[in-house]
């Protein structure tokens, strides 16, 4: 990430739990007012990273700099970070207003001022006038918004969101996500979001950090992660992709010639040097259906998922020993189950990696 | 941590070392005497057999009653259900007292039988093993009863519906589905009855006659001044209790079976015939009356003026004089106040310790487990054992090894109550901590609240139900304590239970009963005020 001055900087952060390295040598920077999503499968260390940021865990090594100040060893109460918990963690014995006022009380804000700021915070999340409502009487979506208002009321420097939408009905999720994006943009607060859903990360975040086994796989915009995955893991985790084992035939400049299962040779872009064998990650929109013929990868349609205007076809490649398949996006009427089809590469959405990189 | 070790482990270790230690160094002399004395072996065996019989008897009464009141519809079901749960707040000594007034040689029933049969003497003597067993079963069935009801209420009704849809009839469903799912609850109740019975002192002390169990054996040895032998006996009972605990823990079985809870408890089954409903009602009410009759008796007896009731079936006159004496006579009022403050102080201290352990075990899992174990340990140790252990530890002035002379001071009894309270308070409060989402405390911290403020504003308010449950259970236990009191009390700090005993010795049954009623009512009041009427020691 180049350009604007980083507001939040994580430097070589590490945390072990016994033998398990939950976070290993993680470094990130986030410009002021941007939203970064920590994305990854479960066990990737994204929640631990968030807890290190919040101060619920202390890092073994590394620094967390906010505006130049290292907060890594400060107690949570001294960090002035706001956090929305996965299950919201609203205090069940306090009402909505008392929940939102809690952080203001900790700061010693006087009562009249406090009341005004509680009202403002609730107005921000469109829950005006619900101060005296018990939190148990709220719907899931309302609870989520109270949690957000509570986190924002003390005017934190950084907002931390732990899977903030995972507890909502799918029907509610998209709308809430839109509102959340609007609110964060309006306030302009630097935000870190933990999620395991790529769609959520893509929709909300300016930057996505993909984690795996406690390490950073790639940091970039959603477009960079999808369009230019730096590792096989990124290519496989972000979006759909079929993986095919290939044999390297020639490599000149940034173009490699690889032999696919079945013997057909494709020309693929690849700048970095390669060993003798590789793995090809093919996005469904990276190939198109064609007439079968010589020099064309062909196979039989073994699956079809109707998506409306288009369909996602699974093609079992001919002449392969392991029965490799390739997914391809095509016109909904282009083929039927059992049809013999050819597959033509389109020059994008195809990523080649060395076999060594895959095993890592 | 240190406090717990000092209060729990240290005294017990002291017992074990004193059992084999003497002025002239280590000796097995007392152990040898114990091993060669037939009486001792008989007492140990009697304790074991009595406990097993109590478990079986209590299960035979408690489980059917639980099923009956939870699953069968009959008029007055709710009232019966509540009445049957009453003995849980009953201090053992009061239960024994009530039993005595009803079935004892001079009790109502024997008077009645004597009169009807024209007998010269009382038709029976309520004495010996059978009497003790009767009292045990009549007071301990309540554990099986409450556990059965709780487990039935927690069962997923769709399980028995599934069985029914697979073609099983009601009986088969009960036998093959419901009963196996109740097993963990029943094992828990069994464990509780076994340990309670093993530690039982009041019943064998008052009804035992020549029948000796370990607890009474220890007390008499100790009173005879044979300290070393008393230590060996105490150690033997302790080992028996721990062995029993481990054995029962192992057979307790998996607990996950009851985990599936969903929906609401099924409506009670209506019997298909009017006769069936009538039978259920008669059974329920009959047993409820039979089992709560002793309590009623206690109330009646407490209204009898001293020396007026001798041979009549029912007392000839009633008066509130016994109660008036309790309030008016400072000598009689004092034990009540003493019991109140001692139990109160012990309860507060137990709560504070349990909360501290809960917070510590949340932060550090490993040492927390150990601390939780320490909290629970006194539960497996019969009261008599602890009384002896504390009496031994705190009768010597040796501050550098943590021993002070507390025996004979006002502090020994509250301290003993505290130790005995730790398991109940600990269990309730640790359960409360487990239900507390750590994210709530973290949310408080991230909102800028320091540790003290998080504790005061979030943790403690959220623990309130657990604190109330713990406080009421602990208070009731301490308030009605008899076992440790009899070993450790002094004249100035005699609690209600001691006063009951001395009233009995002076043949002032009305006074004893009045004390008993006060004890019962105060216990019940605390218990129900805390809003934990249905919560049990489990």
Interface residues (C-beta under 8 A of the other chain):
Chain A: X54 X55 X56 X75 X76 X77 X78 X79 X80 X81 X82 X83 X85 X86 X87 X89 X90 X91 X92 X93 X102 X103 X106 X107 X150 X151 X154 X160
Chain B: X437 X439 X440 X442 X443 X444 X445 X446 X447 X448 X449 X450 X453 X457 X458 X461 X462 X464
